[in-house]
Amino acid sequence: MFEQFANLEERRLELEAQLSDPKVIADNARFREVAKNHAQVTRLHEAYSRYQQVMRELEESRQLLREEDDEELLELAKSEVADLGARAAQLEQDLRVMLLPKDPNDDKNILLEVRAGTGGDEAALFVADLFRMYGKYAEAQGWKVEVMSSSPSEAGGFKEIIGLISGDRVYSKLKRESGVHRVQRVPETETQGRIHTSTVTVAVIPEAEEVELNIPPSELKFDVFRSSGPGGQSVNTTDSAVRVTHLPTGIVATCQDEKSQHKNKAKALKVLMARLLDIKQREQQDKISADRKSQVGTGERSERIRTYNFPQGRMTDHRINLTLYRLDEILLGKLDDVIDPLIAHYQTEALKNAR
């Protein structure tokens, strides 16, 4: 494994030189690529340097064990060897994880699509709860959230809401949130105190970059219409809403949240491009069909990845059998204890397959 770290410092200096090259600076796409590679190589170099330092300290402590006669110093050396050995093992594990093949989308921003599944009004209310949860988590991470499109329900909540979350490695953190989320709670309108079960589907789609898709204007159809639902006088009385259709695939994206037709058009295009890129990548990977439903399923309860049980204050992730009795905190965006174990689980599985 460590042969791959031999030329890290040389590679880091080479990339630093490229970042100062006027030709690279003038090419935005090239500069972004070099900067991304430089950041990755720097992380690897720093991690490997920490590992080397711990291994040097470990060898010194082992040498002391071999040469020292003083009982007190021997006990101290034994303790240091145990501590440094554990640190070295963890750092080696971290290095192995860093060498795993990278998901090319990990550094990207995402479109987060949350839709009501089964359960009617209660599902729509939980759409709002989940979107708020992810928004608070994003805020804690220093990310930015922008609502791209929403479809409010009459009873409150949303039939569907789509947001753009941008920041550092957003997709790498949230990509495993896609799927069916089940909620069990007593609705406010329930007079008998019975628990209702509803579902919400979540889709996490990496944001498309302009260079990744070259779509001829002739393949796009734009329609403008009057916005509906709450939004204020100017939103509902002008033809500001925009619907864009990709004619070859029939994929549609709509935005009516902004007062400006121009802004709605830009947002709808961003959503459409991300959906098209998602399909393109899935076709290339030959994992699943181009149909979006393959990511989130049909919304049936049996396809759930996670359950939020309000009477018990419990959240269970069924993929890794993780159960936490801190539902109130989780819904306030404190998701580290949910997301980090998922990342660790799939990294462990990847390491097993890499051996």
Secondary structure, DSSP 8 states (H G I E B T S, - for coil): -GGGGTTHHHHHHHHHHHHT-HHHHH-HHHHHHHHHHHHHHHHHHHHHHHHHHHHHHHHHHHHHHHH---HHHHHHHHHHHHHHHHHHHHHHHHHHHHTS---TTTTS-EEEEEEE-SSTHHHHHHHHHHHHHHHHHHHHHT-EEEEEEEEE-TTSSEEEEEEEEESTTHHHHHGGG-EEEEEEE--TT-SS---EEEEEEEEEEE---GGG----GGGEEEEEE---SSS-HHHHSSS-EEEEEETTTTEEEEE-SSS-HHHHHHHHHHHHHHHHHHHHHHHHHTSS-S-THHHH-S--GGGEEEEEETTTTEEEETTTTEEES-HHHHHTT--HHHHHHHHHHHHHHHHHHH-
